[in-house]
Every structure is written in structure tokens, then in C-alpha cells.
Amino acid sequence: MKIGNRSILLGISFVFALLPLTAKDSNAQHIMGARYVSMGQTGVAMAESNWSAFNNAALMRTDKHHVSFYGFRYVGISEITDMAAVVNYRSDSGTFGLGLHRYGFDLFNENRLLLAYKNSAGKFHYGGSISYFHVNQGGNYGSAGAVGIGLAIAAEVIDDVWFGARATNVNQPAYGNTDEELPRELAAGFSYSLSDQALITAELVKDVKFPISFRSGLEFEIVPLLFLRTGITTEPLTYALGFGYAASLWEVNFGLQQHDPLGLSPALDLTLRF
């Protein structure tokens, strides 16, 4: 099946046309991976990424199987920590991802089990995910669960320029029998490889309850296999920087995010490929 550049560009235009219509307010969900934290929480258009099962299933890696681990501590408070793990498995029928995510501590925590799938047709890539979310409140306050569906697309529009978009929880899930809906957002953006040593990203993210957020990031390979990164977001305003080392069979990344006015939040991830 062939999909030309004209069809890809029409799809991109349609996604950006939807961004202002997805409700009134947005604050984007925190994405997974220290690399993406240090690049302004971008990741929707970064091809062959370790954490694409969470960030854009259409861009899951196809070169090798891998397992990744991640931690993010909000403003240095142990009770509000993100922890996640993901496994990617490529096959002749597409790439599959399995992810686990936990946020919180004993008295309150949110947990997520994710199954993701990705395939492609020429330069057009598509994917989706099904997630089970479970929230637990300590004591006798109980727990509840919900199932969310995510959709994602991506395409290499021209050489070295990628477009990506994702929509999360499109089925409008709510916890248990309550009216507490899970966050829903639409994100779309581009990545551009300026050279083999430099990458720039830019995204718009719109959650149905918060203002639209602009995000951008830069990555430079300062010496072979060693990367320096920086990024910025609006709504909320954050600044970030970080570094990473990417060998053929393993990769480690560290990021540091400054939230105005809350403070610094560190992020760390490790990937093993096989």
C-alpha cells in the first residue's frame, strides 16, 4: 500500500486543525523517559525511541528488542515519584510493547498496565495502545479502575523531518462508577535532524482541561555516543537539561527539570537492547 506525501500532509493539517477544538484548557501529562524530560517533554515525533510505547506507539523501535526502566521524582519528594518499565518486541507482523507505570506512594497511588502495537505502510506509521489504570487510596477509601485507548500516527514527511501525533484516552474513560474522567489529550509535532549530531523537536499538546502547551527541545552529540540536551515547555513553564550515553546494546539518560515555581525534578532511565 502506497501513501504519498500529499496524503501525509493532508493528515498533518487535519490534526493541527483539531488542536484548538479539543476543549478549553490543557496541561499535558508527564511523558516517560529521561531523554524526553530533558528535551522539554517532547517525544511525539522522535523516531525509533525507547519510550514510544507510552509517548507515540507509531514510533516504537523496529531495529532491536529492548527493555527500559525509568524513574522521575517530582521536585525531590519521594511520595510523588514516577516509576516505569517497558519492553519492546519486534516481529514480522509489527512491533509490540508492554509497559508498567506507577505513580505515588502507599497512601495514594496510580498504576497502569499498557499494551501497544505499531506497524507501517511505506513512510506512514500507525499504532495504538490499550491501558488499564488502577487508582488506590490508603485506609478504607477504596480503589477503582478504568480502561483507556490511545491512537497514534507518524510519518517521515521529507528526509530527516518526522511528524507525529497521538490521542490519549479517546474512549473517555472514568474511574469505576464515578464521574472522574482520566486525562485526555491530543499532541502533535515535528522533529528535524539538522545533522547526524543534532536534533530539534517542537510540539503542541492540548489536554481537555488545561491550556494548550508548546514544547521544544534540542539534542547535540558532543562527542561520539555522548549527548547533551535542553528543552522548554509552557503551561506550565518548565526548563530542562540533561545528558545521555547510547552504546549499541545499552543506553543511559539523565534529565533535570526546573518547574516555575515548584523547583527541580530529576529523571533517570536505563535501556538494554538484545
C-alpha positions in Angstrom: 0.0 0.0 0.0 1.4 3.4 -1.1 0.7 6.6 0.7 2.1 9.8 -0.9 3.4 12.9 0.6 0.2 14.7 -0.3 -1.9 12.4 1.8 0.6 12.7 4.7 0.4 16.5 4.5 -3.4 16.5 4.5 -3.4 14.3 7.6 -1.0 16.6 9.3 -3.1 19.6 8.5 -6.2 17.9 9.9 -4.5 17.0 13.2 -3.3 20.6 13.7 -6.8 21.9 12.8 -8.2 19.8 15.7 -5.8 21.2 18.3 -7.8 24.4 19.1 -11.1 22.4 19.3 -10.2 19.8 21.9 -11.7 21.8 24.8 -10.8 24.8 26.7 -7.8 24.1 29.0 -4.6 21.8 28.9 -1.8 20.7 30.9 0.0 17.8 29.3 0.5 14.5 31.0 4.1 13.7 32.0 5.7 11.6 29.4 8.1 8.7 30.1 11.8 8.7 29.6 14.6 11.0 30.9 15.7 11.9 27.4 12.3 13.4 26.7 12.1 15.2 30.1 15.4 16.9 29.3 14.1 17.9 25.8 11.1 19.8 27.1 8.9 16.7 27.5 8.8 16.3 23.7 8.7 12.8 22.1 5.6 12.6 19.9 7.7 12.9 16.7 11.0 11.2 17.8 11.6 8.2 15.6 12.8 4.8 17.0 12.5 6.0 20.6 12.8 3.7 23.6 9.7 5.0 25.3 7.4 5.4 22.3 5.0 2.7 23.6 3.9 5.4 26.1 4.7 8.6 24.1 3.7 7.6 20.5 3.1 3.9 19.7 3.5 4.6 16.0 7.2 5.3 16.6 8.3 2.2 18.6 11.7 0.9 17.7 11.9 -1.7 15.0 15.7 -2.4 15.0 16.1 -4.4 18.2 14.1 -5.8 21.1 14.7 -3.8 24.3 13.8 -3.3 27.9 13.8 0.1 29.6 13.5 1.3 33.2 12.6 4.9 34.3 12.3 7.0 37.4 11.2 10.6 37.9 11.0 12.3 41.3 8.7 15.4 41.4 10.5 18.3 43.0 12.6 15.9 45.1 9.6 14.5 47.1 9.7 10.7 47.4 6.0 10.4 47.9 5.3 11.7 44.4 7.6 9.6 42.2 7.0 8.1 38.8 8.4 4.6 38.1 8.0 2.8 34.8 9.3 -0.1 32.7 8.7 -1.1 29.1 9.5 -4.0 26.8 9.6 -3.8 23.0 9.3 -6.9 20.9 9.6 -6.7 17.1 8.0 -9.3 14.8 7.1 -9.9 11.2 3.6 -8.7 12.0 4.6 -5.5 13.7 6.2 -4.2 16.9 4.6 -4.9 20.3 5.1 -3.1 23.6 4.3 -3.9 27.2 4.6 -1.2 29.8 4.1 -0.7 33.5 3.8 2.6 35.3 3.3 3.5 39.0 2.9 7.0 40.5 2.5 7.8 44.2 3.1 6.0 47.5 1.3 3.7 49.9 -1.5 6.1 50.9 -2.3 7.1 47.3 -1.0 5.6 44.0 -2.0 5.3 40.4 -0.9 2.2 38.4 -1.0 1.5 34.7 -0.6 -1.6 32.6 -0.1 -0.8 28.8 -0.2 -3.0 25.7 0.9 -1.2 22.5 1.2 -2.1 18.8 2.9 -0.5 15.8 3.1 -1.1 12.1 3.8 0.8 8.9 2.8 1.3 5.2 5.6 2.9 3.3 6.5 6.1 5.1 3.3 6.2 7.1 3.4 4.6 10.6 0.4 3.9 12.8 -0.1 2.4 16.3 -2.3 2.2 19.2 -2.5 1.1 22.9 -4.8 -0.2 25.5 -4.2 0.7 29.1 -5.7 -0.5 32.3 -5.5 2.3 35.0 -6.0 1.5 38.7 -6.1 4.1 41.5 -5.7 3.0 45.1 -6.3 5.2 48.2 -5.0 4.0 51.5 -7.0 3.2 54.6 -10.6 2.4 53.8 -11.0 4.8 50.9 -11.0 2.1 48.3 -9.8 1.7 44.8 -11.2 1.9 41.2 -10.0 1.1 37.7 -10.6 2.2 34.1 -9.5 1.1 30.6 -8.2 3.7 28.1 -7.5 3.6 24.4 -4.7 5.6 22.7 -4.2 6.2 19.0 -1.0 7.4 17.2 0.4 8.2 13.7 3.7 9.3 12.4 5.4 9.9 9.0 8.8 11.0 7.6 7.5 13.9 5.6 10.8 14.7 3.9 14.3 13.4 4.6 15.2 13.9 8.2 11.8 15.6 9.1 9.3 13.5 11.1 5.7 14.3 12.0 3.9 12.6 14.9 0.6 12.8 16.7 -1.1 11.0 19.5 -4.5 11.0 21.1 -4.9 9.5 24.6 -8.0 8.0 26.3 -10.1 8.6 23.2 -12.9 6.5 24.7 -13.4 9.0 27.6 -12.9 6.5 30.4 -13.8 7.3 34.0 -12.7 5.5 37.3 -15.3 3.0 38.4 -18.8 4.4 38.8 -17.5 7.9 39.4 -17.6 11.0 37.1 -13.8 11.4 37.5 -12.5 11.1 33.9 -9.0 10.2 33.0 -6.9 12.9 31.3 -7.4 13.2 27.6 -5.0 15.0 25.3 -4.1 15.5 21.7 -0.4 16.1 20.9 1.2 16.8 17.5 4.7 17.9 16.5 7.8 17.6 14.4 11.4 16.5 14.8 14.2 17.6 12.5 17.7 16.1 12.3 19.9 19.1 11.5 22.8 16.6 11.0 23.9 13.3 12.4 24.9 15.1 15.6 21.9 17.5 16.1 18.1 17.1 16.6 15.4 19.7 17.2 11.8 19.0 18.3 8.7 21.1 18.6 5.2 20.1 19.8 1.8 21.4 20.7 -0.1 19.5 23.4 -3.8 20.0 24.4 -5.5 18.4 27.3 -9.2 18.9 27.6 -9.0 20.6 31.0 -6.0 22.8 30.6 -4.5 25.5 28.3 -2.5 24.5 25.2 1.2 23.8 25.9 4.1 24.5 23.5 7.2 22.3 23.9 10.6 22.3 22.2 13.9 20.5 22.7 17.5 20.3 21.4 19.9 17.4 21.4 23.6 17.5 20.4 26.1 14.7 20.2 29.1 16.5 21.7 31.5 13.5 21.4 30.7 10.1 19.9 27.8 8.4 21.8 27.6 11.2 24.4 24.6 13.6 24.1 23.7 16.9 25.6 20.1 18.1 25.7 17.9 21.0 26.7 14.2 21.9 26.4 11.4 24.2 27.5 7.6 23.9 28.0 4.8 26.4 28.5 1.6 25.8 30.6 3.3 25.0 32.9 6.6 26.9 32.4 9.5 24.5 32.8 13.1 24.4 31.7 15.2 21.3 31.4 18.6 19.9 30.6 20.3 16.6 30.6 22.7 14.2 29.0 22.8 10.6 27.8 25.2 7.9 26.6 24.0 5.5 23.9 26.0 2.4 23.1 24.8 -0.3 20.7 23.4 -2.6 23.4 22.7 -0.2 26.3 21.8 3.4 26.9 21.5 5.6 30.0 19.9 9.1 30.2 19.7 11.7 32.9 17.4 14.8 32.9 16.8 17.7 35.3 13.6 19.8 35.0 13.1 23.2 36.6 9.4 24.0 37.3 8.5 27.6 37.9 7.9 28.0 40.8 8.0 24.4 42.3 11.6 23.6 41.8 13.9 20.8 40.4 12.8 17.3 39.4 15.4 14.7 38.4 14.8 11.9 35.9 16.9 8.7 35.1 16.4 5.9 32.7 18.3 2.8 31.5 17.8 0.7 28.3 19.1 -2.7 27.5 18.9 -4.0 23.8 19.1 -7.6 22.6 
